[in-house]
Amino acid sequence: MAADRHARSMLPIPDRPAPGLTTYDAKDPDTAFPPIEPLLPPAGAPNILIILLDDVGFGASSAFGGPCQTPTAERLAAGGLRYNRFHTTALCAPTRQAMLTGRNHHSVGMGSITETATSAPGNSSLRPNTKAPLATTLKLNGYSTAQFGKCHEVPVWQSSPMGPFDAWPSGGGGFETFYGFIGGENNQYEPALYDGTTPVEPPATAEEGYHLTEDLTDRAVSWMRQQKALMPERPFFVYYAPGATHAPHHVPKEWADKYAGQFDDGWDVQRERIFARQKELGVIPPEAGLTKRHDEITAWGDMPDELKPVLARQMEVYAGFLEHTDHQVGRLIDALADLEVLDDTLVYYIIGDNGASAEGTMNGAFNEMANFNGMAALETPEFMLSRMDELGSPSSYNHYSVGWAWAMNTPLQWTKQVASHWGGTRNGTIVHWPHGIQEKGGLRSQFSHVIDVAPTILEAAGLPEPTMVNGVLQSPMEGTSMVYSFNEAAAPERHDLQYFEMFGNRGIYHRGWSAVTKHKTPWMIVDPNMGPFDADVWELYDGSSDYSQANDLAADQPERLAHLQRLWLIEATKYNALPMDDRSGERLNADLAGRPTLIHGSSQLLFAGMGRLSENSVVSIKNKSFSVTADVDVPAGGAEGVIIAQGGRFGGWSFYAKDGKATFVYNLLGIQEFAVTADVAVPAGHHQLRMEFAYDGGGLAKGGDVTLFHDGDAVGSGRVAATQAMIFSADETTDVGYESGTTVTPAYTSRTSRFTGKIHWVQLDVGAEDADHFIDPEERLRVAMARQ
């Protein structure tokens, strides 16, 4: 192999023209210049495909003994390696940022999700420029780079259509192409999509058969084909990160129906079945124990009988969702095979960015936003039963029960968010690379972590870890390359020390031993058992003989436990995991959390056509009085369409006109709807329409009185009985003059919602109300600025 002529530790690689004779006339026979050669990685560098699924537990996929059929995972495992001790961070955004940088999640500011960022360095959601993303390194070494799917690494105050785009995949993330969504989750039927940094609408509707995972796969396959057609000599790096199988569990009915009746025995029995299959497959050691169910998780036999059909259907839908997702992954693999590059592609198939999600409550959820607003009690067993047939459909925003999450993490303890125990952090992972891995169908049990992916890829590509990127000195990667284990099954593990922390749930792994303590239960908005950090009870496990953390040795070896506790503190300090922060509601409040906000003050001026505005891009009207004032021209045919809407089908509000009359509607979680319509139509001409909401006060999520005005005169009134306290939606947005995504406005679909007249401006005000219920159009900017 020829020596690489590039010094690649400094990126971009400096241009260094070779000295030599410069002639006066290009026709001079001595005129000679070396040919222009495109920048390429070293010879033999493979294509890279990272597939990262969302919220899949270790025991869900059939490739690791689970009940959800994943033939593509099994196919790749048969031609490559299964890793049964691969770990994540217990939450999505932290895992993703850690994987994409090769550093621990607190080191890159992602101690939790972006929505709960604080001003602490380890929780700021800001990646230091001393820790460049892997995609940037590969791009600057000659790789083509593309990401398809979920990006949850953008700080919330940078997620508006105005950016800045430094943290976006195609901005500062190193990806030349991005097609996907920004945030933690998305509606699979009506997603909020971006092509690069430009908002785009899905190419089809749910009625036309649209599904986000299929769309992402179409785009990824098309991109790979085009890349190989135009640049066959250049390797690519593709990061495929579908929203599946994060809630909402959306999948066409026929995929869920394949599992009809398979989960009627409940999660306790299902866990035993998975455990038996795992031992039969050999993906867990013969001596591994099945961990016990904790008291916080209700036994299947103790669940209400009338709810059990709903619970079983929740799992059928989830299983169909995972199989459908794996089928889409299969399309990617088939495309590589058709292009005859599969053998020269290093494929990471990471089945979950954390353990299975227990964020759906014990009863599961028809609309998971109910629990996030502390209103899960609205979804009674009777309500759930009445909507059972809709689970997985466009009319649902569903999540399964905590019990199913626990079962999908078999044989391990706990779930997503619980970074202390392997149920939150151990994810089945498959590595496939025929040109680099000799064994087919092998099992690897060396401890590994998501921060190991980046250094593995660099070693496989023959690339050095950069010391300088874009003029900034880089800190070393904190992961360990896994290449040493590819062709030596018994190689001693090299990643033998790793801390874990999430919301105070924490642990340490060192040379086979783990010391862990659970602090907070993820599905409880207020955990009654959560006390001071120093009161947490630590457990001790010997991983050399106890794969699943089933036998606590803390009482037998207190000195070893104390040593590991001290080691956790050292590592936590080293990587910015301190101070620990177990707050919930406070961290959603930007002022209390100490992070920037895009919008300041109590007033916001918006204009027609503005849209795709996330909740963090709009002044918050929750738990307070507010008003909406719109300056409009009404055509001769009367006013029709949306003036402004926030949220969508599963929660939000809208101020719109129907049959010429101004109307305000408040949609409570898609469960209750409160509408107030004006008594008279708006005349043609220039008018000011206004809605005032007088909040009852006395706590969160209370109701209030609504009054509608035309040019300062009251024209209607009504009542909203209750409101959402914390969040309208994780994916729906605010739009002016139309609606994107699902519609909160009952009278319109998103394709027919545009306002027929002209909207000059819309102003949102919270708190104080104008005495005359009218804003002078000439003074509107002065009013807005005065309230900043």
Salt bridges, closest charged atoms under 4 A:
ASP4 OD2 - ARG8 NE 2.46
ASP25 OD1 - LYS27 NZ 3.19
GLU37 OE1 - ARG5 NH2 3.40
ASP54 OD2 - ARG96 NH2 3.19
ASP54 OD2 - LYS150 NZ 2.63
ASP55 OD2 - HIS246 NE2 3.73
ASP55 OD2 - LYS416 NZ 3.13
GLU115 OE1 - HIS152 NE2 2.91
GLU185 OE1 - HIS246 ND1 3.56
GLU190 OE2 - ARG649 NH2 3.36
ASP195 OD2 - ARG219 NH2 3.24
GLU201 OE2 - ARG612 NH2 3.30
GLU214 OE2 - HIS324 NE2 2.77
ASP218 OD1 - ARG331 NH2 2.39
ASP257 OD2 - LYS253 NZ 2.65
ASP257 OD1 - ARG313 NH2 2.86
ASP265 OD2 - ARG273 NH2 2.51
ASP268 OD1 - ARG293 NE 3.14
ASP305 OD1 - LYS308 NZ 3.30
GLU316 OE1 - ARG313 NH1 2.85
GLU323 OE2 - LYS258 NZ 2.52
ASP334 OD1 - ARG75 NH1 2.83
ASP344 OD1 - HIS435 ND1 3.46
ASP353 OD2 - ARG96 NH2 2.81
GLU359 OE1 - LYS416 NZ 3.18
GLU390 OE2 - ARG387 NE 2.81
GLU439 OE1 - ARG444 NH2 2.93
ASP452 OD1 - HIS495 ND1 2.80
GLU493 OE1 - ARG85 NH1 3.24
ASP496 OD2 - ARG511 NE 3.65
GLU501 OE1 - HIS106 NE2 2.99
ASP536 OD2 - ARG506 NH1 2.76
ASP536 OD2 - HIS519 ND1 2.86
GLU539 OE1 - HIS421 NE2 2.86
GLU571 OE2 - LYS574 NZ 2.84
ASP581 OD2 - ARG583 NH2 2.80
ASP581 OD2 - ARG587 NE 3.90
ASP582 OD2 - HIS519 NE2 2.61
GLU615 OE1 - LYS622 NZ 2.82
ASP631 OD2 - HIS686 NE2 2.75
ASP633 OD2 - HIS760 NE2 2.92
GLU692 OE2 - ARG690 NE 2.78
GLU692 OE2 - HIS773 ND1 2.62
ASP696 OD2 - ARG719 NH2 2.43
ASP705 OD1 - ARG719 NH1 3.07
ASP711 OD2 - HIS687 ND1 2.77
ASP765 OD1 - ARG787 NH1 2.64
ASP770 OD2 - ARG690 NH2 3.50
ASP770 OD1 - ARG787 NH2 3.59
GLU779 OE1 - ARG782 NE 2.52
